Amino acid sequence: MINTNNKPVLLLGIGNILMGDEGVGIHAIERAESFDIPEWMDTLDGGTGGFHLLEYFEKYRHVVMIDATLDDKTTGSWRKITPRYASDFPRAMSTHDIGLKDLVSALHLSGRLPEITLYVISIESIQQQGIYLTDKVNKGMEEVLQDILATVHEPLAVV
C-alpha cells in the first residue's frame, strides 16, 4: 500500500514466502489485516527488500519492519531493535539482509533516514521450503504483532 493519505507509519514485512519461516515478515503483513490496525498506519509486503523499497523509507516518518533472523536464539523468539546504521542490524538476518543494510546506510548518509523499528524473529533455517510457518515462528509472529499494536504510537506532527 502506498502512502497516499500522508499516514506517518509503515508496517513493512520482509521475507520470501516460498521459504517457510524465512517469510515470516510477509505472513505478519497478511495476519495484520485481521487486526485493528490504526488509521495512521499503512502495511506493505516488502518481499525480499532492497533498494526498491527506497521510496517507502522516504515517504514515512516511522518504518516498522518485521523480518526473520538466523542466530543462536530459540526458534520463534524475537527482539526489537532501533537500527541507525547498517552495523546495527543483526549479523545474519536472512537471505536479503545486505540490500536492507545498504538501503539504511544510503538513507543515513543522505540525511533522509526515518525512524526505524526492526522486529526480528529467530528461525532455525533458510533451507526450509514451503509456504507455511512452523508453530514456534507463528507464535513469535503473533507476539510481535501484539507488541507493535501496544507500543507503536502515531508520531507527532512535524512543525
Backbone as ProteinMPNN parsed JSONL, in Angstrom:
{"seq_chain_A": "MINTNNKPVLLLGIGNILMGDEGVGIHAIERAESFDIPEWMDTLDGGTGGFHLLEYFEKYRHVVMIDATLDDKTTGSWRKITPRYASDFPRAMSTHDIGLKDLVSALHLSGRLPEITLYVISIESIQQQGIYLTDKVNKGMEEVLQDILATVHEPLAVV", "coords_chain_A": {"N_chain_A": [[0.852, -1.165, 0.0], [0.683, 2.167, -0.887], [1.714, 5.307, 0.447], [-0.675, 7.302, 0.289], [-2.353, 8.816, 1.755], [-0.949, 10.403, 3.445], [-0.116, 9.057, 5.76], [1.748, 8.512, 8.706], [3.177, 6.196, 9.546], [4.628, 3.131, 8.542], [4.064, -0.276, 8.349], [6.097, -2.804, 7.634], [6.657, -5.792, 6.075], [9.193, -8.18, 5.572], [10.618, -10.707, 3.538], [10.78, -14.043, 2.094], [8.166, -15.668, 0.971], [8.031, -18.244, -0.01], [9.884, -19.723, 1.287], [9.297, -20.944, 3.766], [9.697, -20.408, 7.203], [11.381, -18.226, 6.801], [9.892, -16.4, 5.483], [8.441, -14.963, 7.362], [7.962, -12.203, 7.811], [6.323, -11.437, 5.691], [4.126, -13.075, 6.114], [3.324, -11.902, 8.493], [2.365, -9.406, 7.671], [0.155, -10.19, 6.162], [-1.335, -11.372, 8.233], [-1.711, -9.17, 9.892], [-3.745, -7.792, 8.699], [-6.06, -8.774, 9.775], [-6.128, -7.685, 12.229], [-6.891, -4.807, 14.286], [-5.697, -2.38, 12.828], [-4.174, 0.754, 13.359], [-5.544, 3.84, 12.054], [-3.591, 5.558, 11.137], [-1.544, 4.082, 10.141], [0.042, 2.328, 7.538], [0.325, -0.758, 5.667], [2.712, -3.004, 4.182], [3.814, -5.471, 1.963], [6.977, -6.201, 1.644], [8.5, -7.981, 0.227], [11.609, -9.35, -0.696], [13.102, -7.213, 0.083], [15.536, -4.543, -0.221], [16.82, -2.021, -2.537], [14.539, -1.268, -3.976], [12.701, -0.546, -2.141], [13.238, 1.979, -1.32], [11.675, 4.342, -1.875], [9.571, 4.077, -0.063], [10.779, 4.317, 2.435], [11.447, 6.939, 2.29], [9.003, 8.246, 2.293], [7.63, 7.826, 4.677], [7.511, 8.677, 8.159], [8.085, 6.932, 10.171], [9.184, 3.674, 10.05], [8.236, 0.449, 10.582], [9.613, -2.592, 10.729], [9.388, -6.104, 10.008], [11.131, -9.078, 10.176], [12.918, -12.161, 9.47], [15.519, -13.82, 11.347], [18.66, -15.467, 11.46], [20.137, -16.865, 14.09], [21.627, -17.57, 17.302], [19.521, -17.811, 18.999], [16.463, -19.055, 20.512], [14.204, -20.731, 18.385], [11.56, -18.856, 17.101], [11.686, -16.939, 19.057], [11.946, -13.388, 19.668], [13.204, -10.07, 18.935], [13.36, -6.552, 19.5], [14.686, -3.909, 17.721], [16.358, -0.791, 17.251], [17.631, 0.304, 14.612], [20.214, 2.456, 13.425], [22.349, 2.527, 11.825], [23.938, 0.471, 9.32], [25.443, -1.429, 10.636], [23.992, -1.876, 12.928], [22.082, -3.761, 12.438], [21.052, -7.197, 12.854], [23.611, -9.697, 12.69], [23.161, -11.897, 10.951], [20.586, -11.653, 9.293], [18.799, -12.604, 7.144], [18.32, -14.019, 3.887], [18.276, -11.679, 2.435], [19.439, -9.58, 3.731], [21.634, -7.901, 3.1], [20.838, -6.047, 1.118], [18.959, -4.481, 2.564], [20.575, -3.425, 4.597], [22.354, -1.884, 3.08], [20.534, -0.048, 2.019], [19.662, 1.33, 4.334], [22.103, 2.463, 5.087], [22.561, 4.19, 2.894], [20.37, 5.96, 3.12], [20.932, 7.068, 5.614], [23.363, 8.397, 5.117], [22.456, 10.304, 3.311], [20.868, 11.827, 4.885], [18.178, 11.28, 5.115], [16.972, 9.328, 6.618], [14.322, 7.653, 8.091], [12.64, 7.232, 11.302], [13.267, 4.021, 12.494], [12.013, 0.912, 13.439], [12.889, -2.299, 14.102], [11.768, -5.535, 14.068], [12.93, -8.652, 14.743], [12.599, -12.075, 14.16], [13.584, -15.131, 15.363], [14.694, -17.834, 13.4], [15.117, -21.295, 12.458], [16.294, -22.251, 10.096], [17.119, -21.334, 6.711], [16.737, -23.042, 4.752], [14.385, -24.361, 4.668], [11.598, -25.266, 2.802], [8.474, -24.223, 1.387], [5.19, -22.827, 2.08], [4.293, -22.305, 4.611], [4.422, -21.368, 8.082], [6.377, -22.574, 10.848], [5.097, -23.79, 13.986], [6.338, -22.543, 16.231], [7.533, -20.224, 15.164], [5.292, -18.978, 14.134], [3.93, -18.416, 16.518], [5.737, -16.587, 17.672], [5.518, -14.537, 15.779], [2.856, -13.692, 16.172], [3.12, -12.635, 18.756], [4.852, -10.509, 18.219], [3.245, -8.871, 16.569], [1.26, -8.173, 18.412], [2.851, -6.713, 20.209], [3.645, -4.59, 18.58], [1.18, -3.301, 18.092], [0.645, -2.519, 20.676], [2.735, -0.807, 21.393], [3.655, 0.93, 19.353], [3.22, 4.184, 18.431], [1.366, 6.94, 17.028], [3.386, 9.212, 15.323], [4.273, 12.52, 16.417], [3.122, 15.481, 14.814], [5.166, 17.006, 12.361], [6.644, 20.109, 12.797]], "CA_chain_A": [[0.0, 0.0, 0.0], [1.495, 3.374, -0.977], [1.29, 6.376, 1.346], [-1.449, 8.308, -0.437], [-3.131, 9.581, 2.729], [0.008, 11.03, 4.355], [-0.006, 8.332, 7.017], [3.14, 8.638, 9.122], [3.836, 4.948, 9.926], [4.52, 1.996, 7.636], [4.379, -1.608, 8.855], [6.742, -3.408, 6.471], [7.081, -7.178, 6.235], [10.26, -8.576, 4.667], [10.861, -12.142, 3.512], [10.421, -14.834, 0.922], [7.064, -16.52, 1.436], [8.224, -19.61, -0.509], [10.939, -20.367, 2.072], [8.848, -21.279, 5.11], [9.84, -19.427, 8.274], [12.086, -17.045, 6.303], [8.857, -15.484, 5.015], [7.609, -14.533, 8.492], [7.554, -10.804, 7.663], [5.208, -11.394, 4.741], [2.98, -13.654, 6.837], [2.886, -10.925, 9.501], [1.556, -8.391, 6.99], [-1.137, -10.833, 5.869], [-2.04, -11.556, 9.503], [-2.049, -7.846, 10.43], [-5.001, -7.343, 8.098], [-7.178, -9.192, 10.623], [-6.04, -6.891, 13.455], [-7.399, -3.444, 14.188], [-4.531, -1.53, 12.563], [-4.543, 2.172, 13.497], [-5.787, 4.54, 10.787], [-2.394, 6.291, 10.758], [-0.523, 3.102, 9.769], [-0.111, 1.539, 6.319], [1.045, -2.022, 5.662], [3.315, -3.299, 2.894], [4.591, -6.679, 1.72], [8.215, -5.706, 1.047], [9.234, -9.033, -0.475], [12.958, -9.618, -0.202], [13.763, -5.961, 0.457], [16.487, -3.945, -1.147], [16.673, -0.619, -2.918], [13.207, -0.928, -4.498], [11.908, -0.035, -1.014], [13.717, 3.322, -1.005], [10.597, 5.333, -1.878], [8.755, 3.94, 1.139], [11.553, 4.877, 3.544], [11.445, 8.396, 2.131], [7.644, 8.784, 2.434], [7.085, 7.619, 6.019], [8.339, 9.167, 9.253], [8.457, 5.784, 11.006], [9.027, 2.392, 9.369], [8.309, -0.689, 11.494], [9.891, -3.749, 9.881], [9.374, -7.447, 10.593], [11.945, -9.957, 9.346], [13.497, -13.34, 10.1], [16.958, -13.779, 11.601], [19.353, -16.706, 11.808], [21.03, -16.564, 15.2], [21.686, -18.656, 18.282], [18.356, -17.69, 19.876], [15.437, -20.086, 20.364], [13.302, -20.535, 17.256], [10.313, -18.185, 17.468], [11.933, -15.794, 19.938], [12.04, -12.163, 18.88], [13.836, -8.897, 19.532], [13.044, -5.253, 18.901], [15.932, -3.162, 17.542], [16.212, 0.515, 16.61], [18.877, 0.484, 13.873], [20.517, 3.755, 12.818], [23.421, 2.261, 10.877], [23.911, -0.905, 8.823], [26.051, -2.294, 11.655], [23.019, -2.13, 13.991], [21.25, -4.897, 12.06], [21.612, -8.484, 13.276], [24.67, -10.188, 11.819], [22.629, -12.792, 9.92], [19.129, -11.514, 9.275], [18.215, -13.59, 6.247], [18.964, -14.032, 2.576], [18.184, -10.373, 1.79], [19.863, -8.546, 4.673], [22.602, -6.965, 2.537], [20.1, -4.969, 0.47], [18.382, -3.602, 3.588], [21.668, -2.708, 5.259], [22.821, -0.865, 2.134], [19.491, 0.965, 1.935], [19.735, 2.131, 5.55], [23.337, 3.26, 5.005], [22.364, 5.264, 1.906], [19.452, 6.94, 3.694], [21.634, 7.758, 6.696], [24.332, 9.312, 4.51], [21.755, 11.397, 2.644], [20.097, 12.568, 5.881], [16.748, 11.027, 4.901], [16.607, 8.104, 7.324], [13.207, 7.824, 9.029], [12.728, 6.394, 12.495], [13.089, 2.618, 12.127], [11.933, -0.109, 14.473], [13.043, -3.597, 13.447], [11.454, -6.727, 14.844], [13.49, -9.853, 14.126], [12.102, -13.323, 14.738], [14.591, -16.165, 15.136], [14.289, -19.039, 12.683], [16.123, -22.354, 12.539], [16.985, -22.486, 8.833], [16.53, -20.748, 5.499], [16.637, -24.135, 3.789], [13.021, -24.856, 4.714], [10.79, -24.909, 1.635], [7.043, -24.281, 1.646], [4.566, -21.528, 2.307], [3.732, -22.246, 5.958], [5.321, -21.137, 9.202], [6.349, -23.557, 11.923], [4.289, -23.313, 15.111], [7.119, -21.65, 17.09], [7.7, -18.937, 14.486], [3.959, -18.376, 14.079], [3.656, -17.864, 17.851], [6.561, -15.389, 17.792], [4.934, -13.51, 14.914], [1.674, -13.169, 16.857], [3.601, -11.798, 19.857], [5.391, -9.287, 17.619], [2.117, -8.029, 16.152], [0.658, -7.627, 19.641], [3.756, -5.688, 20.729], [3.556, -3.428, 17.69], [-0.079, -2.6, 18.352], [0.659, -1.962, 22.031], [3.825, 0.134, 21.666], [3.924, 1.909, 18.285], [2.252, 5.274, 18.504], [1.406, 7.9, 15.934], [4.366, 10.27, 15.572], [3.765, 13.876, 16.481], [3.249, 16.2, 13.551], [6.397, 17.773, 12.184], [6.317, 21.541, 12.749]], "C_chain_A": [[0.897, 1.227, 0.0], [0.882, 4.474, -0.13], [0.59, 7.492, 0.569], [-2.23, 9.207, 0.506], [-2.244, 10.279, 3.746], [0.034, 10.373, 5.726], [1.461, 8.32, 7.43], [3.889, 7.332, 9.368], [3.565, 3.866, 8.883], [4.919, 0.738, 8.378], [4.832, -2.414, 7.652], [7.203, -4.821, 6.788], [8.094, -7.533, 5.166], [10.387, -10.096, 4.714], [10.455, -12.771, 2.197], [9.402, -15.87, 1.359], [7.195, -17.973, 0.971], [9.245, -20.387, 0.318], [10.547, -20.563, 3.532], [9.008, -20.142, 6.095], [10.556, -18.158, 7.824], [11.094, -15.996, 5.805], [7.991, -14.908, 6.115], [7.151, -13.077, 8.365], [6.359, -10.645, 6.747], [3.949, -11.966, 5.391], [2.434, -12.664, 7.86], [2.008, -9.852, 8.867], [0.186, -8.961, 6.654], [-1.969, -10.973, 7.137], [-2.508, -10.219, 10.079], [-3.374, -7.334, 9.874], [-6.215, -7.755, 8.925], [-7.162, -8.475, 11.978], [-6.668, -5.524, 13.207], [-6.199, -2.507, 14.062], [-4.966, -0.072, 12.683], [-4.683, 2.852, 12.137], [-4.566, 5.29, 10.287], [-1.247, 5.373, 10.338], [-0.902, 2.399, 8.47], [0.644, 0.234, 6.494], [1.584, -2.273, 4.258], [4.066, -4.622, 2.94], [5.836, -6.222, 0.972], [9.025, -6.76, 0.323], [10.598, -9.248, 0.146], [13.768, -8.342, -0.002], [14.659, -5.4, -0.625], [16.106, -2.537, -1.544], [15.317, -0.281, -3.536], [12.281, -0.414, -3.394], [12.271, 1.401, -0.647], [12.582, 4.34, -0.911], [9.736, 5.268, -0.623], [9.472, 4.521, 2.356], [11.593, 6.394, 3.469], [10.069, 9.007, 2.4], [7.085, 8.703, 3.849], [8.051, 8.149, 7.071], [8.843, 8.032, 10.132], [8.172, 4.515, 10.212], [9.252, 1.294, 10.4], [8.457, -1.93, 10.624], [9.833, -5.043, 10.688], [10.143, -8.347, 9.637], [12.434, -11.144, 10.17], [14.977, -13.098, 10.369], [17.456, -15.184, 11.921], [20.351, -16.351, 12.901], [21.018, -17.737, 16.172], [20.526, -18.62, 19.274], [17.364, -18.831, 19.594], [14.518, -19.741, 19.198], [11.982, -19.942, 17.737], [10.503, -17.031, 18.442], [12.138, -14.557, 19.07], [12.682, -11.05, 19.684], [13.364, -7.663, 18.783], [14.325, -4.428, 18.894], [15.591, -1.815, 16.909], [17.508, 0.801, 15.853], [19.014, 1.899, 13.305], [21.587, 3.603, 11.747], [23.309, 0.805, 10.427], [24.46, -1.873, 9.869], [25.1, -2.616, 12.81], [22.099, -3.306, 13.686], [21.874, -6.184, 12.593], [22.605, -8.989, 12.229], [24.133, -11.054, 10.683], [21.11, -12.716, 9.907], [18.498, -12.595, 8.422], [18.91, -13.471, 4.905], [19.003, -12.665, 1.924], [18.717, -9.24, 2.653], [20.817, -7.527, 4.073], [21.889, -5.795, 1.871], [19.51, -3.989, 1.463], [19.465, -2.796, 4.294], [22.194, -1.598, 4.363], [21.822, 0.28, 2.024], [19.543, 1.896, 3.147], [20.983, 3.013, 5.535], [23.165, 4.442, 4.055], [21.443, 6.349, 2.46], [20.115, 7.729, 4.812], [22.6, 8.795, 6.119], [23.662, 10.515, 3.862], [20.92, 12.243, 3.615], [18.599, 12.361, 5.764], [16.258, 9.769, 5.619], [15.443, 8.367, 8.27], [13.492, 7.078, 10.325], [12.449, 4.965, 12.049], [13.001, 1.79, 13.394], [11.949, -1.44, 13.743], [12.728, -4.704, 14.436], [12.042, -7.91, 14.092], [13.006, -11.068, 14.899], [13.083, -14.424, 14.365], [13.988, -17.379, 14.442], [15.434, -20.043, 12.747], [16.948, -22.472, 11.267], [16.321, -21.709, 7.707], [16.389, -21.808, 4.414], [15.23, -24.712, 3.721], [12.253, -24.371, 3.49], [9.317, -25.038, 1.996], [6.504, -22.917, 1.986], [3.977, -21.375, 3.707], [4.813, -22.002, 6.989], [5.266, -22.311, 10.166], [5.556, -22.95, 13.083], [5.046, -22.309, 15.978], [7.264, -20.264, 16.458], [6.351, -18.227, 14.379], [3.6, -17.742, 15.421], [4.458, -16.579, 18.065], [6.008, -14.238, 16.975], [3.708, -12.88, 15.572], [2.078, -12.248, 18.013], [4.142, -10.467, 19.34], [4.259, -8.353, 17.22], [1.423, -7.406, 17.361], [1.535, -6.516, 20.219], [3.694, -4.425, 19.88], [2.295, -2.623, 17.992], [-0.097, -1.939, 19.729], [1.679, -0.839, 22.2], [4.087, 1.174, 20.584], [2.808, 2.943, 18.305], [2.407, 6.203, 17.308], [2.436, 8.979, 16.252], [3.702, 11.628, 15.633], [3.996, 14.565, 15.143], [4.55, 16.978, 13.527], [6.014, 19.236, 12.001], [7.184, 22.235, 11.739]], "O_chain_A": [[1.802, 1.312, 0.83], [-0.34, 4.559, -0.006], [1.205, 8.506, 0.235], [-2.719, 10.258, 0.091], [-2.723, 10.705, 4.797], [0.189, 11.053, 6.741], [2.334, 8.135, 6.582], [5.119, 7.338, 9.399], [2.442, 3.702, 8.407], [5.995, 0.683, 8.974], [4.04, -2.679, 6.748], [8.042, -5.024, 7.666], [7.893, -7.231, 3.99], [10.281, -10.705, 5.779], [9.875, -12.132, 1.319], [9.743, -16.838, 2.039], [6.523, -18.849, 1.517], [9.455, -21.577, 0.082], [11.366, -20.372, 4.43], [8.517, -19.038, 5.862], [10.35, -17.103, 8.424], [11.438, -14.817, 5.718], [6.902, -14.406, 5.835], [6.038, -12.756, 8.781], [5.483, -9.817, 6.995], [2.855, -11.422, 5.244], [1.223, -12.592, 8.073], [1.015, -9.434, 9.462], [-0.831, -8.292, 6.839], [-3.173, -10.721, 7.12], [-3.578, -10.143, 10.684], [-4.048, -6.528, 10.516], [-7.283, -7.156, 8.797], [-8.08, -8.643, 12.781], [-6.938, -5.142, 12.068], [-5.743, -1.92, 15.044], [-6.017, 0.301, 12.162], [-4.009, 2.473, 11.18], [-4.509, 5.632, 9.105], [-0.11, 5.823, 10.195], [-2.03, 1.929, 8.317], [1.506, 0.124, 7.365], [1.004, -1.824, 3.269], [4.859, -4.864, 3.851], [5.759, -5.89, -0.211], [10.125, -6.474, -0.151], [10.731, -9.318, 1.367], [14.996, -8.394, 0.072], [14.541, -5.752, -1.798], [15.196, -1.934, -0.974], [14.972, 0.898, -3.616], [11.197, 0.094, -3.681], [11.661, 1.976, 0.255], [12.535, 5.121, 0.039], [9.226, 6.291, -0.167], [8.843, 5.146, 3.209], [11.757, 7.06, 4.491], [9.988, 10.195, 2.71], [6.157, 9.439, 4.186], [9.267, 8.08, 6.895], [9.894, 8.145, 10.763], [7.049, 4.304, 9.755], [10.315, 1.212, 11.015], [7.547, -2.283, 9.873], [10.174, -5.08, 11.87], [9.855, -8.385, 8.441], [12.374, -11.133, 11.4], [15.612, -12.277, 9.707], [16.768, -15.977, 12.563], [21.307, -15.615, 12.656], [20.447, -18.787, 15.873], [20.551, -19.327, 20.281], [17.437, -19.483, 18.553], [14.105, -18.592, 19.044], [11.362, -20.46, 18.665], [9.59, -16.228, 18.638], [12.462, -14.663, 17.887], [12.708, -11.068, 20.915], [13.017, -7.719, 17.604], [14.972, -4.264, 19.928], [14.647, -1.713, 16.125], [18.396, 1.468, 16.386], [18.057, 2.464, 12.775], [21.717, 4.452, 10.865], [22.655, -0.001, 11.088], [23.994, -3.007, 9.973], [25.369, -3.529, 13.59], [21.408, -3.798, 14.578], [23.09, -6.256, 12.766], [22.449, -8.735, 11.035], [24.615, -10.948, 9.555], [20.428, -13.593, 10.436], [17.737, -13.419, 8.93], [19.985, -12.877, 4.811], [19.709, -12.497, 0.93], [18.482, -8.069, 2.354], [20.811, -6.374, 4.503], [22.305, -4.65, 2.049], [19.553, -2.781, 1.231], [19.282, -1.608, 4.558], [22.453, -0.49, 4.833], [22.214, 1.444, 1.946], [19.475, 3.116, 2.996], [20.924, 4.179, 5.926], [23.572, 5.561, 4.368], [21.715, 7.537, 2.284], [19.884, 8.931, 4.943], [22.643, 9.935, 6.581], [24.217, 11.613, 3.856], [20.335, 13.252, 3.219], [17.823, 13.178, 6.26], [15.225, 9.211, 5.249], [15.551, 9.211, 9.159], [14.492, 6.366, 10.423], [11.498, 4.722, 11.305], [13.81, 1.944, 14.308], [11.12, -1.684, 12.867], [13.338, -4.8, 15.501], [11.696, -8.147, 12.934], [13.006, -11.083, 16.13], [13.378, -14.627, 13.187], [12.934, -17.883, 14.827], [16.572, -19.687, 13.051], [18.146, -22.753, 11.321], [15.117, -21.456, 7.739], [15.972, -21.511, 3.294], [14.918, -25.474, 2.806], [12.266, -23.178, 3.184], [8.952, -25.873, 2.824], [7.261, -21.962, 2.16], [3.242, -20.422, 3.967], [5.971, -22.377, 6.8], [4.234, -22.97, 10.291], [5.369, -21.735, 13.145], [4.461, -21.321, 16.42], [7.133, -19.25, 17.143], [6.28, -17.005, 14.517], [3.029, -16.652, 15.458], [3.928, -15.594, 18.578], [6.025, -13.091, 17.422], [3.543, -11.661, 15.532], [1.458, -11.207, 18.228], [3.916, -9.422, 19.95], [4.315, -7.158, 17.511], [1.043, -6.236, 17.326], [1.022, -5.492, 20.668], [3.69, -3.315, 20.413], [2.351, -1.401, 18.13], [-0.767, -0.926, 19.93], [1.504, 0.01, 23.075], [4.688, 2.21, 20.87], [1.624, 2.618, 18.211], [3.455, 6.239, 16.663], [2.382, 9.596, 17.316], [2.687, 11.862, 14.977], [4.954, 14.261, 14.432], [4.981, 17.535, 14.537], [5.174, 19.569, 11.165], [7.063, 23.445, 11.549]]}, "name": "protein", "num_of_chains": 1, "seq": "MINTNNKPVLLLGIGNILMGDEGVGIHAIERAESFDIPEWMDTLDGGTGGFHLLEYFEKYRHVVMIDATLDDKTTGSWRKITPRYASDFPRAMSTHDIGLKDLVSALHLSGRLPEITLYVISIESIQQQGIYLTDKVNKGMEEVLQDILATVHEPLAVV"}
